[in-house]
Amino acid sequence: MKKTNTAPDYNIAVVEKGLAHLHLKFSGDLSTENTSLFLNDLKKCLSGRPARNITFDLSGIGYFDSTAATVIAQTKSDLEKKGFSQVKLINVKPEIQGLFNILNLDSLLREGARIKERRPSLLAHAGEVSINFARDTLFACAYL
């Protein structure tokens, strides 16, 4: 087992079991606050790997909310659509399985519903444009 990434709230450990199988073990807390970072780290772990079978081991998960459940379900669905022959969730605690059941994500994802990424707010976009304008103005003044 080699440690792939450590964040203050969670860990993704990669356990490789040959070329055909990849085992990812999650531990710590997965919540709305860290799902964006978690999703990026998960994509890094999965990129460039030839494995056809992937296992997500959820035995080490402490806190798990609906956003984390959505990310896991969406990733599983995307991998299956990309042709991975088997994507399994193992060691799922009863409370986490209950959350999956309540959200009914498998049927939602099968019906083609997509989870949309959140775009920056209008205020954040205006701030970014203002900063870029000030930077460009400063550059033009320095050039002149």
Salt bridges, closest charged atoms under 4 A:
GLU16 OE2 - ARG49 NH1 2.79
ASP57 OD2 - HIS23 NE2 3.38
ASP57 OD2 - LYS25 NZ 3.81
ASP78 OD1 - ARG114 NH1 2.86
GLU80 OE2 - LYS76 NZ 2.90
